[in-house]
Amino acid sequence: MAWTDAGSRPGGEVTVEDLIDDIGRGAAELTPGEPAALYAGVAELTASVDRLRRVARTARDAAADDNQGYGEPDAGPPELALPEAAFAALTETHRRAVLVLCYRMTGSYDDAEDLVRETFLRAWRARDTFRAGASVRTWLYRIATNACLDLLRRTARRPHDYEPLPAAVRGGGVPPARVTWLQPYPDDELPRAAAGDPVGPYSSLDLPLLVALQHLPPRQRAALILRDVLGLSLGETAETLDLTPVSVDSALQRARPALRDLLPGGRTQEPAGAGAGLLTRCMAAAEASDPAALGALLADDVLLTAPPNPFWCRGRDAVLAFLRPSRDPASAAFPGHFRQLPARANGQPAVGSYLRRPGTNVHRAQSLDVLRVENGRIVEITSFEPHLFPAFGLPLRL
């Protein structure tokens, strides 16, 4: 097949036949034996079915696009003509890479998922423009970047600072940037890293970097992501953005210092897996309604935000003053009892919180709290609404 990616890794390609075979084998291997093993087998089978569902949806959208008269694209030379299912399977190979690009551009997981579908539909319409021997991933990056720029032009959203709230305990310091559309990204959806993958200075997905990126003008943001994160050459970046190499270089010269100025000072990069023990203690403190135990885990200048809500507070005392009424059964503001499940988001430990209200026997999804950890202390808590729990493999009720 001419549609091969010169930059793809061996074994990374996907075919519909392989997916169907994997599902068949997985189903055949299920046995009603040891519960934990059965659950693991069902979870793996579900992931394979979800992958096949995405492929089928992309193929369906491509077929519907042709049938609804969006223009009958020239199929190109015979070696480039792909049936919808094979095209969908090929794009699935690169779905995570495209998803994380769109997430970096927008800061929103919901928007990124929509933009992946838009990217694949645009790619189907433009399939005759793909050059044999070129990188499929780079070709998809170009389409995805332009889909993102189109969205950013339509929405014209910009970060702004949080405003003071009457009667709110918010501690001291300068108000942080408020990005109302900010959402977390599940670590399980990150592209699989391999030797030789580019590792740029801004390759992490930690939330302060995502917030800083949202301040950059869209084309500067795109140039920096393509060049300094994804490792595209200056020429590839210029071609993707329909700019000259000189214009791209000029955009980068403006974007890089602006981004550095926007990032918190003294940031440290924690090693992979850092914060696991701290996360366990944090979950235990929350379930035991023990603010003092939680306070021992917080940095002096810890920051708490909850996008898209307007509330924020900074400092251990302010954060504990905010949390204490909701953890004290004697308080009029006590909402009920909490349970916690661990997760990983944006390369950091996270907690899925569930609330059982008085008089009920079900814990329902309440919030997803992403913890930024530095030097063994929680320096930032970003609390998100719970609708993305399924993306993190978390149930919506316990």
N, C-alpha and C positions, 0 to 999 in steps of 0.2 A: 504494500500500500504506500502511495506517495505521501500520505499524511502522516509522516513520522516527525518526531521532535528531536532535532539534533542534540538538544540539551536535556532530554529526558533520561531518567535512570533505568537501567535494565529491570524488566519486570514491573515497571510502573504503568504500562499500558493496560487499558481496560477493554474487554469485549463483552457484549451482551451475553454471548454463549457462556463465557467463563463465569459471569455473575450468576446466571441461572444454574450452572453446574454446582457452584459453591453453595447456593441455597439448598439445592437438592441434597448434597452431601451433608450439609449441616443439619437438615431436618432428619435425615436418615440416621444420624449419629445420636440424636436425642433419645435418652432413656429415662424412665421415671425412677431414677436411682437416688443418689445422695443429693439433697436439695440444693446445696451450694453449687455443685457441678451442673445440675440441671439449669439453675438460674443463669450461670455463666454461659452455657450453651445457647439458651434462648436469647440472651442479650447479644451474643455474637451473631446469631441468625437474624435478629431484628435489625442490626446495623447493616447486614448484607441486603436485606429487603429494602431498607431505606435507600441504600445506594442504587439499587435497581429501580426503585420508584422515581428517583431523581432523573435517571437516564431515560426512563419511559416518558416522564413529563417533558423533558427537553425534546425528545423525538416527537411527541404529540404536538408541542408548540411549533416546532419546525414544519411539520406536515400541515398544521392548521394555517400557518403563515402563507405557505404556498397556495393553499386552497382558497384563501380569502382575498386573493388578488392584490397582494402587496407588490406585485411585479414579479414576473417569472424570471428569476436570475439565470443568466447563462451558466450552465453547469460546468463550463470550461473544458479543458482537455479530458479525455476519458479517464486518465489515471487520477484525476482530482475529484471525479464525481463520487459522492458518498451517499448512500441511503441514510435516512434520518436516524435510524437506530445506531449505525456505526458512528455517525457524526456525534450523536449524543454520548456514546460511550467514550469517544475520544475526549470530548470536553470535560467529562466527569473526571478524567485523569488529572486535569488541571484545575478542578473546581476550588480546592482549598487555596491554591496560590492566588487565584483570581479573587476569591472571597476576602482574603486578608489584605490584598491591595485595595479593594473597595472599602474595607473597614478603615484602613489607614487614611484614606482620602476623606471619608465622611464622619468617622467617629461613632457610627451607628451600626449595630449588627443587623437590625431590621432593614435599614437602607442597603447595606452590603448584600444581603440575601436577594433583595429585589433587583439590585444592579447586576448580580451574577446571572439571573434569568434574562435580563435585558441584554447583557453582553453576549450570551450564547445565541439569543435570537438574532442579534445584529450579525454575529459571526456566520450564522446559517445563511442570512441574506447576502453576505459578502464573501461566501466561500470561494467564489471564483477569483478573488483577489489574492488568495494565499499562494505564495511562491513555493514550488517544489524544492525541498531541501532546506527551507527556512525553519526556524524554531516556532512550533505551534504556540508555545507558552508566550513568547515575545509578541507574536501576532495577537493573541488574546489580551495581553497587557495593553496593547495599543487601543483595542476596541473598548476594553473596560475603563481605561483612563478617560477616554472621550465621553463614555456614558456617565462617568462620575462628574466630569466638568459640566456636562449638560445639566445634570441635577443641581449642581452648586450654583449655576447661573440662574436656574429657575427659583431656587429657594432664597438665595442671597442672605443666608443666615450667618451671623457673626457672634462670637462670644462677647459677653459683657460681665462686669463685676457684680457680685452679689450686693444687694442693698440691705441696709439695716432693717430689722423687723422689730416692731414694737413689742416690748415685754419679753424679748428673746434673749436668753443667755448665750452670748456668742464668743466670750473671751476677748482676747486682744489681737493685735496684728492687722495687717491689711487684708481686706476682703479678697478671697480667691476669685479666679475667673469662673464664671458660670456658663457652662455649656449644656443647655437644657436637653439636647438630643443625644448626649453621651450615653453609651451603653457598654456593658462588659463583653469580652470576647472569650469563648471557652478554649482552654488550652488544647482540648482534644480535637479541635477543628484546625489547629495549626498545620501547615504543610510539613511533611516528614523531612527532617534535615538529613543531608548527606554530605559526605566529604566533597569539597570543591564548591559548595554553595557559598554565595557571597555573604559576608558578615560585615555590614557597614556600621558606622558610628551610631546610627539611629535605628538599629535592627530590632530593638526590643519593642514590646507592645505595652509597656507600663503606662498607666493612665496619665501621669503628668506629661509624658511625651505626646500622647494622643491629644491632650488639651492644647499643648503648645502648637502642634501641627494645625489645629483648627484656626489659629490666629493668622496663619500665612495666607496670602492671596492664593486662589486655587491653582494657578499655573505654576507659581513658585513651589507650592506644596507638591504638585505632581512631579516637577523636575527633581526636587530633593528626594522624593520617595523612589522614583525610577532610577536615579543615579546613585544615591548614597545608601539606599536600603536594598534595592533589588539588584544593584550592580550592573545595570545596563550601561553600555558605552555612551560616550557623548553623542555619537552619531545616531545610535538607536533611540536615545532620549529625544533628540531633536526631531527625528522622523515621527516618533509617537505623538509629539506635541505640535507637529507641523510648524516648527520653528527652525531657525538656523542654529548651528552649533554655537555661534557667538552669542545669540540671544539666550540659549540655555545656560551658557557659562555665566552670563550677566545675571540671570535669575538666581542661579546658585550662589553667586557672590553676595546677593542680598538676603537669600533665605537662610544660609548657614549661620551668620552672626545673629540674625533676628531670632532664630530658634534657640541658640545658646542663651540669649538674654532672657527668653521666656521660661527656660527650665529652672526648677528650684536649685539654689546653690547647694554645694556639698553633697550632691546625689551620689550614692554608692550603688554599685551593681551587686546585688546579692547572688550567691551561687545558686544553681538549680537545686530545688528541693529545700532551700532555706525557709525557715519559718514553720516547718511541719510540727515540731514540738510545741512551738508557741501557739499554733493553731489549735492543737489539742487542749492546751490550758485555757485558751480563749473560749472554746466551745463549752468546756466544763464550767467555767465561770458564768457564762450566759445561762446555761441550763439550771445552775444552782442559784440563780438570781443573786449573785455575789459581786456587787460593784467594786468592792475593795480588791478582790482577786483580779478583776479586769483592770483596775487602775494600775496594778503592779506591772502590767504588760504594755502600758501606753507610754510613749515618749512625752516629755514635758510639753512640747508644742504640737501634739497630735492634732490633725485636722479632720473634721467630720463634715461631709457633704452628702446630699441625697438627691441627685438629679432625677427628674426635672424640677423638684420642689425648691422653693426659695430659701430653705433653712440651711444654715451653716454655723459651725462653732469651732473655735481653735483653743487648744490648751487642755491638759488633763482635767483640771477642775471643771471647766465648762462642759466638756464631753460627759463627765460623770454626772454633773448636775442635770444634764438633759436626759441621760439614761436612767437615773436612779428611780424616778416615779414609776416608770414602766416595768421595773424589776422588783418593786416593793409590794407584796400582796396587801399591805395595809393602806396603800395609797389609793385615792379616788381615781387616779389615772392608770391603775394597774389593768392591763388589757387581758391578761391570762398567762398561761404557762408556755414556755418556749422549748422547742427541741431544735437541734442543729445537725446538719449534715455537711461534710467537707466537700470542697470543690477546688478547682484551679481556674483562675481567670487572668488574662493579660500577664502571664508569667508569674503571678503572685498567688498566695493562698487566699481562699475565699470560703465563705460560710453561707449555706442555704439555711435561712431561719424559718421555722414553722411555729405558728401560734395556735394554741388551743384555748378558745375563749371559755369563760365560766359557763357551766351548764351544757357544754358540748363534749364529745369524746373523739373528735377528729382534729388533728393538727393540720392547718392549711398554710400554704406557702405565703410568707409574709415579706421577705426581702432577701436579696443576694448582696452580701457585704464583701467587698474586695478589700483586702488588707495589704497595704504597702509596708514592708518590713525593712528596717535598716538597723544594723548593729544590735540585733536581738530585741528590738522594740517596735511596736506598731506606730508608724509616723503618720499614717493616713488611713481613714476608713471611708470608702465610697459606697453608699448604700443605694442599691437599685431596686426598682419594682420587680415583682416576681414573675412576670409573664414569660421571661426567657429561661425559666427553670428547665424545660424540656431540652433546650440546646446544651445544657450542662449535664444531662443525664439525671436530673433531679425530678422526682415526682412532684405533682402539685398538691398532694395531700399524703399524710401518713396515717 
